[in-house]
Amino acid sequence: MRMLDAEPDIIKELKEESELIGQRTVSGVTVFTTRHPTLGKLVLVKAPDGRGIVVEVDE
């Protein structure tokens, strides 16, 4: 598993390229679970300011 800081454009791009599996928002923080065609399973965490964290999940 690997975690990376991500600017708003990266979060948006990865979300658009991926199949959305689930989404949940709590206190302005949104978590997306996705399946990217080349990167595999990803968890995208988006803060209210648009920045976030990308978590690559091992298969």
C-alpha positions as CSV (number, residue, x, y, z in Angstrom):
1,M,0.0,0.0,0.0
2,R,1.2,3.5,-0.8
3,M,-0.1,6.9,0.2
4,L,0.6,10.1,-1.8
5,D,-0.4,13.7,-1.3
6,A,-2.5,15.0,-4.2
7,E,-3.4,18.4,-5.6
8,P,-7.1,18.9,-6.6
9,D,-6.3,18.3,-10.3
10,I,-4.8,14.9,-9.6
11,I,-7.8,13.8,-7.5
12,K,-10.2,15.0,-10.2
13,E,-8.3,13.3,-13.0
14,L,-8.0,10.0,-11.2
15,K,-11.7,10.0,-10.3
16,E,-12.7,10.7,-13.9
17,E,-10.4,7.9,-15.2
18,S,-11.6,5.3,-12.7
19,E,-14.7,3.2,-12.2
20,L,-16.4,4.6,-9.0
21,I,-17.1,1.8,-6.5
22,G,-18.3,3.8,-3.5
23,Q,-18.4,7.3,-2.1
24,R,-18.9,8.7,1.4
25,T,-18.7,12.3,2.8
26,V,-18.3,13.2,6.4
27,S,-17.7,16.7,7.7
28,G,-16.7,17.9,4.2
29,V,-14.1,15.1,3.7
30,T,-15.1,12.8,0.8
31,V,-13.7,9.3,0.3
32,F,-14.0,7.6,-3.1
33,T,-13.2,3.9,-3.6
34,T,-12.4,3.3,-7.3
35,R,-10.8,0.9,-9.7
36,H,-8.4,2.5,-12.2
37,P,-7.7,0.7,-15.5
38,T,-3.9,0.7,-15.0
39,L,-3.3,1.5,-11.3
40,G,-5.9,-0.9,-9.9
41,K,-7.7,-0.2,-6.7
42,L,-7.5,3.3,-5.4
43,V,-8.9,5.2,-2.4
44,L,-9.2,8.9,-3.0
45,V,-9.6,11.2,0.0
46,K,-10.7,14.8,-0.9
47,A,-10.6,17.5,1.7
48,P,-12.9,20.5,1.6
49,D,-10.2,22.7,0.0
50,G,-9.9,20.1,-2.9
51,R,-6.5,18.7,-1.9
52,G,-6.3,15.1,-0.8
53,I,-4.6,11.8,-0.6
54,V,-4.3,8.9,-3.0
55,V,-4.0,5.5,-1.6
56,E,-2.9,2.7,-3.9
57,V,-4.3,-0.6,-2.5
58,D,-2.4,-3.8,-3.2
59,E,-4.6,-6.4,-5.0
